[in-house]
Amino acid sequence: MKFIAAVLLTACALAGCDASTRSQAIGAPALDVAENADSAFKAMDHRHGDVVGMDPMAMAHQFEAVPDGGDIVLERGAHDDMGIAQIRLHLLRITRAFERGDFTIPGFVHSTAVPGTSIMAAKRDEITYRVEDLPHGGVIRIRTTDPDAIRAIHSFIEFQVSEHRTK
C-alpha cells in the first residue's frame, strides 16, 4: 500500500497536482494536509514568538535577496514604542549571533537546519551584518562579495520567505 501511495504521489507531483489532489490520491482527507501545514506554521510562529518576546503575527516580516546579500526587515505598529524596541533588540541579538557564525536561533525557530547557514557560518569573516533602525522597527543588512556566501545568503532568505509566508 505504501508503494502504491508513493507512486500516486510521484505521478501527481509530476502532473502538477495541488496538495488537495495529492491527499485524495492516497485516500487521505484534503483537510489533513492543510491542517498539518497550519499546525507546523503555528508551531514555528510560537517558537518565533518565544525568541522575539512578542506575537510574530503582530509584526510585519520582510525578507529580500539583493545582489550582494539580503535584508531582514521587522516592523511593528507606529504607536507601539515597546514593541518597536523589542524588535530592535531582537535584530541586534541575532546579528551578534550571526557574526559569530551562530545560527541556532533560526534553527530553533524553524526546528530544522536552515539552508545556507552552514556556509554563512564558515564564511562569517567574509560577511557583514549591519542593523539599522527604521521608523517602526529595523532591518539587518547582510552583505558580502564572496559568490558562495551570496548563494548561501540567498538560500537562507528564500527559506525565510517560504517559512514565514511573506510572499
Rosetta blueprint (number, residue, H / E / L):
1 M L
2 K H
3 F H
4 I H
5 A H
6 A H
7 V H
8 L H
9 L H
10 T H
11 A H
12 C H
13 A H
14 L H
15 A H
16 G L
17 C L
18 D L
19 A H
20 S H
21 T H
22 R H
23 S H
24 Q H
25 A H
26 I L
27 G L
28 A L
29 P L
30 A H
31 L H
32 D H
33 V H
34 A H
35 E H
36 N H
37 A H
38 D H
39 S H
40 A H
41 F H
42 K H
43 A H
44 M H
45 D H
46 H H
47 R H
48 H H
49 G H
50 D H
51 V H
52 V H
53 G L
54 M L
55 D L
56 P H
57 M H
58 A H
59 M L
60 A E
61 H E
62 Q E
63 F E
64 E E
65 A E
66 V E
67 P L
68 D L
69 G E
70 G E
71 D E
72 I E
73 V E
74 L E
75 E E
76 R L
77 G L
78 A L
79 H L
80 D L
81 D H
82 M H
83 G H
84 I H
85 A H
86 Q H
87 I H
88 R H
89 L H
90 H H
91 L H
92 L H
93 R H
94 I H
95 T H
96 R H
97 A H
98 F H
99 E H
100 R L
101 G L
102 D L
103 F L
104 T H
105 I H
106 P H
107 G H
108 F H
109 V H
110 H H
111 S L
112 T L
113 A L
114 V L
115 P L
116 G L
117 T H
118 S H
119 I H
120 M H
121 A H
122 A H
123 K L
124 R H
125 D H
126 E H
127 I E
128 T E
129 Y E
130 R E
131 V E
132 E E
133 D E
134 L E
135 P L
136 H L
137 G E
138 G E
139 V E
140 I E
141 R E
142 I E
143 R E
144 T E
145 T L
146 D L
147 P H
148 D H
149 A H
150 I H
151 R H
152 A H
153 I H
154 H H
155 S H
156 F H
157 I H
158 E H
159 F H
160 Q H
161 V H
162 S H
163 E H
164 H H
165 R L
166 T L
167 K L
